[in-house]
Amino acid sequence: MKYYNLKDSQEQVNFKTATIQGQGKRKGLFFPENIPQFDEKFIQNLSQYADEEITYECMKAFINDEIPSEVLRNIIAETVSFEIPLKKINDKISILELFHGPTLAFKDVGARFMSRCLSYFLKDQDKKVTVLVATSGDTGGAVADGFYDLPGIEVVILYPKNRVSPVQEKQLTTLGKNIYALEVNGSFDDCQSLVKQAFSNEEINSQLFLTSANSINIARWLPQQIYYLLALKQWLQSEEEPPVICVPSGNFGNICAGLLAHLRGLPTEHFIAACNSNDIIPQYFKTGNFIPKKALATLSNAMDVGDPSNFVRILELFNNEFDTLKNKVSAYTIDDQKTIHTITDVYEKHQYILDPHSAVAFASLEQYLKENPGKKGFILGTAHPVKFPEAVEKAVKTKIEIPASLNDLMKKEKKTIEINSDFEELRRFLLDKN
Ligand SMILES: *Cc1c(COP(=O)(O)O)cnc(C)c1O
């Protein structure tokens, strides 16, 4: 399989190069040269396959022989090493709980898969890679954990001081070893801007091999398809009709992976992109105009994205045919007030505690099902509520327990390097570290 640059289809690379580089020239995203179809029998008999086998079937066409099959199977075993249950919330809406991984975030799957592929590709090189990420809280933990203690890789994470939750901060700052946490006196936007400056700084790039670990990277994007396969495996045990699938969306990597799985032959009824007040895509569906904006801060902060970078991949999947896309995908925008109200309501009616991101999805799916009676579906539960305690406790008016699995983490000591939102300080840190 080759991958071409969406900004310049002449640039074609293999899986390895796409994984190491992250993106192509002019910051173009890589895209597979064809959409490999699932074997029909495989889809019909999903329930008979183990999760690891499903993941292997899903991924092998994208990697071919670039990773030997026994190595790929090991990578997969470490990637899907936790349960991903589909649970009923009410008669019509279920939730695929993607937050049972090591950092309680759905990004664990993509981060673990990517980190291990990268580590495999770098094993025979003396080149050390520095993964540089800015996080509003959730991505950073999954990336830190995914790359922890992997040889040849260092991770530098920038996060905004005092603006991530206690669980998130511990996840970012207590690992040590090859993981460095920079606590920035500033906002998430400041962190992102510092990272961007580093990527375009000649001096830094001449001395360090920098790469990013965001969802633009195909090795993080593609494995997310398995959520949809594993969900369907469970869905078909009690349902006849394909599901409406609702995905809390920020950068649109996750839903784009779902749409890819669908176009490969996975039966689905419809997709919903659930957005918070950052409504660039809902506006696009209304007007046909894609107008990026500055991101607004909301309670579902992992979706505070003003220029969703994976959306170009969705357009490519649908050959830029707006009408075909609109037939398969709808988009909703849910504000903070409605998010809180939804968490309260679902807790009172069904004793289920949603985190703010999953709540945005629940409210969106509920609205769609009202407009389209007779259908059923599920939302993707992208984070554990304990990572967003302020919003959730306000909504359910009770303290949420930190799961026992986090007790050890919460006792660990935070280690950070504090910097100002000043590129010179980041530059000096990166060069001195080297
Ligand atoms: C990253 C994230 C999202 C958004 O996923 P995208 O692939 O960027 O659309 C949603 N919810 C949570 C909790 C996240 O961390």
The ligand as a MOL file (V3000), in Angstrom:
LIG
                    3D

  0  0  0     0  0            999 V3000
M  V30 BEGIN CTAB
M  V30 COUNTS 15 15 0 0 0
M  V30 BEGIN ATOM
M  V30 1 C -9.4080 13.5950 20.9910 0
M  V30 2 C -10.7310 13.4390 21.6190 0
M  V30 3 C -11.9270 13.5690 20.8770 0
M  V30 4 C -11.9330 13.9820 19.4320 0
M  V30 5 O -11.4160 13.0150 18.5560 0
M  V30 6 P -11.0130 13.4510 17.0770 0
M  V30 7 O -10.4610 12.2100 16.4650 0
M  V30 8 O -9.9810 14.5270 17.2190 0
M  V30 9 O -12.2390 13.9460 16.3990 0
M  V30 10 C -13.1250 13.3340 21.5240 0
M  V30 11 N -13.1740 13.0200 22.8320 0
M  V30 12 C -12.0590 12.8880 23.5810 0
M  V30 13 C -12.1870 12.5590 25.0160 0
M  V30 14 C -10.8040 13.0840 23.0000 0
M  V30 15 O -9.7040 12.9690 23.7630 0
M  V30 END ATOM
M  V30 BEGIN BOND
M  V30 1 1 1 2
M  V30 2 1 2 3
M  V30 3 2 2 14
M  V30 4 1 3 4
M  V30 5 2 3 10
M  V30 6 1 4 5
M  V30 7 1 5 6
M  V30 8 2 6 7
M  V30 9 1 6 8
M  V30 10 1 6 9
M  V30 11 1 10 11
M  V30 12 2 11 12
M  V30 13 1 12 13
M  V30 14 1 12 14
M  V30 15 1 14 15
M  V30 END BOND
M  V30 END CTAB
M  END
